[in-house]
Amino acid sequence: MKDKKVKFSRIIAGTRTWGSWGKKLSVGEMEKRIHHCLENGITTFDHADIYGGYTTEEEFGKAYAKSNIAREDIRLISKCGIQYVRENRNNRIKHCNYTADYIVETVGQSLRNLRTDYLDLLLLHHPSPLMDPEEIALAVEKLYFSGKIRDFGVSNFTSSQMELVQSVVEVNVNQIEFSITGFDAIHNGTLDYMMVKGILPMAWSPLGKTFREKTAQTDRIQQLLMDLMVKYRVSADQLLLAWILKHPAGIHPVIGTTSPERITNAVKAPGIEMETGDWFLLLETSQGHKVP
């Protein structure tokens, strides 16, 4: 894979549940989490303008401003494009807006909320059937030229959708769903395409449904994890991250936990050398049938 302009920590802190969509952390608690992440080698924080109903970025920005952490010591990612129906927003229906003016305007608001002059990475949050690559390129060029973004990518885009945007502007990252229960990217060519094109994959919801839903699939996975935990002497969540990290695409998991203990555990996952047989055993167990 080609060298990237911006270096991100291998484990990324996702902030989706830091605010009103999850743990409702206070500004002081967010400041503590930011410091805890940095103390454990997590320097990258993943945001989106919509998180917390358009409130979490501002709360995080207040926490960051209090932290006295140098800007060059952290990496800030944000996503734009999705428009939710909210009382303070003139939207009749949830949709995506990728006009050049809206992208530039949204980035400006994210910068104000996060108390920073630039984003290390801007992502288009979700593909839209109405997105015009020329409009996207115009916005990205303006943002690069003004120094408001350092890198650009997409989120949840298929291979053909990445190809469309790549026709006019370089896509360096795609943040996708990828986990032991959400592994379509292995089979539908998405990860293959990114490896060929040198696009860095980031994985949201890296633990998948394993601990969120009780199904025949998750029961099978949890039973196997009990055995593997004894073999590797690590926790179940570390094993699931290690399974992702073993893929040769160099995937960066975006963890959603706010627990200091689980954050500390997560950064140890890159040190786990999962055997190839165990990697395939986990995949087979999740699928419920033999791997072809």
C-alpha positions in Angstrom: 0.0 0.0 0.0 1.2 3.5 -0.8 2.3 5.8 1.9 -0.4 8.1 3.3 -0.1 11.8 3.9 -1.5 11.6 7.4 -0.7 8.9 9.9 -3.5 7.6 12.1 -3.2 5.5 15.2 -3.9 1.8 14.5 -6.8 1.9 17.0 -9.1 4.9 16.6 -11.4 6.3 19.2 -15.0 6.7 17.8 -17.0 9.4 19.6 -20.5 8.5 18.4 -21.6 7.4 21.8 -19.7 9.9 23.9 -22.6 12.4 23.9 -26.3 12.3 23.9 -26.5 9.2 21.6 -24.8 7.1 24.2 -23.1 7.7 27.6 -23.8 11.4 27.8 -20.4 12.2 29.1 -19.9 15.6 30.6 -17.2 17.9 29.1 -15.0 17.1 32.1 -15.5 13.3 31.5 -14.7 13.8 27.8 -11.5 15.6 28.7 -10.5 12.6 30.8 -11.2 10.2 28.0 -9.1 12.2 25.6 -6.2 12.1 27.9 -6.7 8.4 28.6 -6.7 7.7 24.9 -3.4 9.5 24.3 -1.8 7.9 27.3 -2.6 4.6 25.7 -1.4 5.5 22.2 -4.7 6.3 20.6 -4.2 9.7 19.0 -7.0 9.6 16.4 -10.6 10.6 17.2 -13.4 9.9 14.8 -16.4 12.3 14.6 -19.3 13.2 12.4 -21.3 16.4 12.3 -24.5 14.5 13.1 -23.3 12.7 16.2 -25.5 13.5 19.2 -28.0 15.3 17.0 -25.3 17.8 15.9 -24.0 18.3 19.4 -21.2 15.9 20.2 -18.5 17.7 18.2 -19.1 21.0 20.1 -18.9 19.1 23.4 -15.7 17.4 22.4 -14.3 20.7 21.3 -14.9 22.2 24.7 -13.2 19.2 26.3 -10.2 19.4 23.9 -9.9 23.2 24.6 -9.6 22.4 28.3 -7.1 19.6 27.8 -4.0 21.7 26.8 -3.1 19.0 24.3 -1.1 20.3 21.4 -3.0 20.0 18.1 -0.1 18.2 16.4 -0.4 15.4 19.0 -3.9 14.3 17.9 -5.7 13.5 14.7 -9.2 14.6 14.1 -11.6 12.9 11.6 -15.0 14.1 10.8 -17.7 13.0 8.4 -20.3 15.1 6.6 -23.2 14.8 4.2 -26.1 13.2 6.1 -28.9 15.5 6.9 -31.2 14.5 9.7 -34.7 15.8 10.5 -34.2 18.0 13.5 -36.1 20.9 15.1 -33.3 23.3 14.4 -32.7 22.1 10.8 -34.9 22.7 7.8 -35.0 19.1 6.6 -38.2 17.3 5.7 -36.6 13.9 5.2 -33.3 12.2 6.0 -31.0 12.5 3.0 -27.4 13.3 1.9 -26.2 16.6 0.5 -22.9 16.7 -1.4 -23.1 20.0 -3.1 -19.8 21.9 -2.9 -21.2 24.7 -0.9 -22.7 22.4 1.7 -19.5 20.3 2.1 -17.4 23.5 2.6 -20.0 25.0 5.0 -20.3 21.8 7.1 -16.5 21.5 7.4 -16.4 25.1 8.6 -18.9 24.3 11.3 -17.1 21.2 12.4 -13.9 23.2 12.7 -15.6 25.8 14.9 -17.2 23.1 17.0 -14.0 21.1 17.5 -11.9 24.2 18.2 -9.4 23.6 15.5 -8.2 25.1 12.3 -8.1 21.9 10.2 -9.3 18.3 10.0 -6.7 15.6 9.5 -9.3 13.7 7.5 -12.7 14.5 6.0 -15.0 11.7 5.0 -18.2 11.7 3.0 -20.5 9.9 5.5 -22.7 7.8 3.2 -23.0 7.4 -0.6 -25.9 9.2 -2.3 -27.4 8.4 -5.7 -27.4 12.2 -6.4 -23.7 12.9 -5.6 -21.9 14.6 -8.4 -18.2 13.9 -8.3 -17.4 17.2 -9.9 -19.1 19.0 -7.0 -17.3 16.9 -4.5 -13.9 17.6 -6.2 -14.6 21.3 -6.2 -15.3 21.3 -2.4 -12.3 19.1 -1.6 -9.9 21.3 -3.7 -11.2 24.4 -1.9 -10.7 22.7 1.5 -7.2 21.5 0.6 -6.2 24.9 -0.7 -7.5 26.7 2.4 -5.7 24.3 4.7 -8.9 23.2 6.3 -8.4 19.5 5.6 -5.2 17.4 5.4 -6.7 14.3 3.8 -9.9 13.1 2.2 -11.9 9.9 2.0 -15.4 8.3 2.1 -17.4 6.1 4.4 -19.6 3.1 3.5 -18.8 3.4 -0.2 -18.8 0.4 -2.5 -16.0 -0.3 -5.0 -17.9 1.4 -7.9 -18.8 4.4 -5.7 -15.2 4.8 -4.8 -14.3 4.6 -8.4 -16.8 7.3 -9.3 -15.3 9.7 -6.8 -11.7 8.7 -7.6 -12.4 9.7 -11.2 -12.0 13.4 -10.1 -10.3 13.4 -6.7 -8.0 11.0 -4.8 -9.8 8.9 -2.1 -7.3 7.9 0.5 -9.6 6.3 3.1 -12.9 4.4 3.3 -14.5 3.8 6.6 -16.7 0.6 6.4 -18.6 -1.8 8.5 -16.3 -4.7 9.2 -16.3 -7.3 12.0 -16.7 -11.0 12.7 -20.4 -10.6 12.1 -20.2 -8.0 9.3 -17.7 -9.3 6.9 -19.3 -8.6 3.5 -16.3 -6.5 2.5 -14.2 -9.7 2.2 -16.6 -11.2 -0.3 -17.9 -8.3 -2.3 -14.6 -7.0 -3.5 -14.5 -3.8 -1.3 -11.3 -4.7 0.5 -9.7 -6.1 -2.6 -10.4 -2.8 -4.4 -8.9 -0.8 -1.6 -5.8 -2.9 -1.4 -5.3 -2.5 -5.2 -5.9 1.3 -5.0 -3.9 1.9 -1.8 -7.0 3.1 0.0 -6.8 2.8 3.8 -9.7 0.9 5.4 -11.1 1.9 8.7 -13.7 -0.3 10.4 -16.7 1.0 12.4 -18.5 -1.3 14.8 -15.5 -3.7 14.9 -17.0 -6.0 17.5 -20.1 -6.3 15.4 -23.2 -7.9 16.9 -21.2 -10.3 19.0 -22.2 -8.9 22.4 -25.2 -6.7 21.3 -27.6 -9.5 20.0 -28.4 -13.0 21.1 -28.6 -15.2 18.0 -27.5 -18.6 16.9 -24.5 -16.8 15.2 -23.4 -14.9 18.2 -23.9 -17.9 20.5 -21.5 -19.9 18.2 -19.0 -17.0 18.2 -19.1 -16.6 22.0 -18.6 -20.3 22.6 -15.5 -20.3 20.4 -14.2 -17.1 22.0 -14.2 -18.8 25.4 -11.7 -21.4 24.1 -9.6 -18.9 22.3 -9.4 -16.6 25.4 -7.8 -19.5 27.3 -5.4 -20.2 24.4 -4.2 -16.6 23.9 -4.8 -15.4 27.4 -6.6 -12.2 26.2 -10.1 -10.9 26.4 -12.9 -11.6 23.9 -12.9 -8.0 22.5 -9.1 -8.1 22.0 -9.5 -11.3 20.0 -12.2 -9.8 17.8 -9.9 -6.8 17.1 -7.0 -9.1 16.4 -9.1 -10.9 13.9 -9.6 -7.6 12.0 -6.0 -6.5 12.4 -4.7 -9.8 10.8 -6.2 -8.8 7.4 -3.5 -7.7 5.0 -5.4 -4.5 4.0 -4.1 -2.9 7.2 -7.6 -2.1 8.7 -7.8 0.5 11.5 -10.6 -0.4 13.9 -12.8 2.5 15.2 -13.7 1.4 18.7 -16.9 2.9 20.2 -16.3 2.1 23.9 -16.1 4.9 26.5 -14.8 2.5 29.1 -11.2 3.3 30.2 -10.5 -0.4 30.8 -11.7 -1.5 27.4 -9.8 1.3 25.7 -6.6 0.1 27.5 -7.4 -3.5 26.4 -8.0 -2.4 22.8 -4.5 -1.0 22.2 -3.0 -4.3 23.1 -4.8 -6.1 20.3 -2.1 -5.3 17.6 0.3 -7.4 19.7 -1.8 -10.5 19.4 -0.4 -13.0 16.8 -3.6 -14.9 15.8 -2.8 -18.1 14.1 -4.2 -18.4 10.5 -6.2 -21.5 11.4 -7.9 -19.6 14.2 -8.7 -16.7 11.9 -10.5 -19.0 9.5 -12.1 -20.9 12.4 -13.7 -17.7 13.6 -14.9 -16.8 10.1 -16.4 -20.3 9.6 -18.1 -20.2 13.0 -19.6 -16.8 12.2 -20.8 -17.9 8.7 -22.2 -21.2 10.0 -20.6 -23.1 7.1 -17.2 -24.0 5.8 -15.1 -21.3 4.2 -14.8 -22.0 0.4 
